Amino acid sequence: MIPKRKPNAPRPRGAVGNVAASIARRKAAREPRVVLTDRGGHPRTLDASDPVAERVLDAAERLVSAVQRGSGT
């Protein structure tokens, strides 16, 4: 038996669609991500659910917090 798929909502078009797409891109750009660069300079983004990415993000958050506490902000 083939499972039924939910119908997709129609995408907004024109100016409304452009604004919606812009908001979605900005939201995605603000999400934290881990990008590794190999010796050849080629970037590779780790999946957010990767345990290594979770540890790196946790360490980065602690580092930023420590710097902010030390700078008085």
KENU-820065 format. One record per residue (C-alpha): residue in one letter; x, y, z. Coordinates in nm, 2 decimals, decimal comma. Example, Ala and Ser with C-alpha at 12.3 -4.5 7.8 and 13.67 -1.06 7.14 Angstrom:
<sites>
site type: a | xx: 1,23 | yy: -0,45 | zz: 0,78 .
site type: s | xx: 1,37 | yy: -0,11 | zz: 0,71 .
</sites>
This chain:
<sites>
site type: m | xx: 0,00 | yy: 0,00 | zz: 0,00 .
site type: i | xx: 0,14 | yy: 0,34 | zz: -0,10 .
site type: p | xx: 0,10 | yy: 0,60 | zz: 0,18 .
site type: k | xx: -0,10 | yy: 0,91 | zz: 0,09 .
site type: r | xx: 0,10 | yy: 1,23 | zz: 0,08 .
site type: k | xx: -0,03 | yy: 1,55 | zz: 0,22 .
site type: p | xx: -0,11 | yy: 1,80 | zz: -0,05 .
site type: n | xx: 0,13 | yy: 2,10 | zz: -0,04 .
site type: a | xx: -0,01 | yy: 2,44 | zz: 0,02 .
site type: p | xx: 0,02 | yy: 2,66 | zz: -0,29 .
site type: r | xx: 0,32 | yy: 2,89 | zz: -0,28 .
site type: p | xx: 0,26 | yy: 3,26 | zz: -0,29 .
site type: r | xx: 0,36 | yy: 3,43 | zz: -0,61 .
site type: g | xx: 0,47 | yy: 3,78 | zz: -0,71 .
site type: a | xx: 0,57 | yy: 4,03 | zz: -0,45 .
site type: v | xx: 0,43 | yy: 3,82 | zz: -0,16 .
site type: g | xx: 0,62 | yy: 3,52 | zz: -0,28 .
site type: n | xx: 0,94 | yy: 3,72 | zz: -0,30 .
site type: v | xx: 0,91 | yy: 3,85 | zz: 0,05 .
site type: a | xx: 0,83 | yy: 3,50 | zz: 0,18 .
site type: a | xx: 1,13 | yy: 3,36 | zz: 0,01 .
site type: s | xx: 1,35 | yy: 3,64 | zz: 0,14 .
site type: i | xx: 1,24 | yy: 3,58 | zz: 0,50 .
site type: a | xx: 1,30 | yy: 3,20 | zz: 0,46 .
site type: r | xx: 1,66 | yy: 3,27 | zz: 0,33 .
site type: r | xx: 1,73 | yy: 3,51 | zz: 0,62 .
site type: k | xx: 1,61 | yy: 3,26 | zz: 0,88 .
site type: a | xx: 1,82 | yy: 2,99 | zz: 0,73 .
site type: a | xx: 2,13 | yy: 3,22 | zz: 0,72 .
site type: r | xx: 2,09 | yy: 3,28 | zz: 1,10 .
site type: e | xx: 2,09 | yy: 2,92 | zz: 1,20 .
site type: p | xx: 2,41 | yy: 2,80 | zz: 1,35 .
site type: r | xx: 2,62 | yy: 2,56 | zz: 1,14 .
site type: v | xx: 2,95 | yy: 2,39 | zz: 1,14 .
site type: v | xx: 3,17 | yy: 2,43 | zz: 0,83 .
site type: l | xx: 3,50 | yy: 2,24 | zz: 0,82 .
site type: t | xx: 3,77 | yy: 2,33 | zz: 0,57 .
site type: d | xx: 4,01 | yy: 2,06 | zz: 0,45 .
site type: r | xx: 4,38 | yy: 2,12 | zz: 0,36 .
site type: g | xx: 4,29 | yy: 2,20 | zz: 0,01 .
site type: g | xx: 4,05 | yy: 2,48 | zz: 0,12 .
site type: h | xx: 3,73 | yy: 2,30 | zz: 0,03 .
site type: p | xx: 3,45 | yy: 2,36 | zz: 0,28 .
site type: r | xx: 3,22 | yy: 2,09 | zz: 0,41 .
site type: t | xx: 2,91 | yy: 2,16 | zz: 0,62 .
site type: l | xx: 2,83 | yy: 1,91 | zz: 0,89 .
site type: d | xx: 2,47 | yy: 1,81 | zz: 0,94 .
site type: a | xx: 2,31 | yy: 1,97 | zz: 1,25 .
site type: s | xx: 2,22 | yy: 1,63 | zz: 1,39 .
site type: d | xx: 2,58 | yy: 1,51 | zz: 1,37 .
site type: p | xx: 2,72 | yy: 1,45 | zz: 1,72 .
site type: v | xx: 3,05 | yy: 1,62 | zz: 1,62 .
site type: a | xx: 2,86 | yy: 1,93 | zz: 1,50 .
site type: e | xx: 2,67 | yy: 1,94 | zz: 1,83 .
site type: r | xx: 2,99 | yy: 1,93 | zz: 2,03 .
site type: v | xx: 3,15 | yy: 2,20 | zz: 1,82 .
site type: l | xx: 2,85 | yy: 2,43 | zz: 1,85 .
site type: d | xx: 2,84 | yy: 2,37 | zz: 2,23 .
site type: a | xx: 3,21 | yy: 2,46 | zz: 2,25 .
site type: a | xx: 3,16 | yy: 2,77 | zz: 2,03 .
site type: e | xx: 2,87 | yy: 2,89 | zz: 2,25 .
site type: r | xx: 3,07 | yy: 2,85 | zz: 2,57 .
site type: l | xx: 3,37 | yy: 3,04 | zz: 2,41 .
site type: v | xx: 3,14 | yy: 3,33 | zz: 2,30 .
site type: s | xx: 2,98 | yy: 3,34 | zz: 2,64 .
site type: a | xx: 3,33 | yy: 3,35 | zz: 2,81 .
site type: v | xx: 3,44 | yy: 3,64 | zz: 2,58 .
site type: q | xx: 3,13 | yy: 3,84 | zz: 2,65 .
site type: r | xx: 3,16 | yy: 3,80 | zz: 3,02 .
site type: g | xx: 3,52 | yy: 3,91 | zz: 3,00 .
site type: s | xx: 3,45 | yy: 4,21 | zz: 2,79 .
site type: g | xx: 3,18 | yy: 4,35 | zz: 3,02 .
site type: t | xx: 2,89 | yy: 4,33 | zz: 2,77 .
</sites>
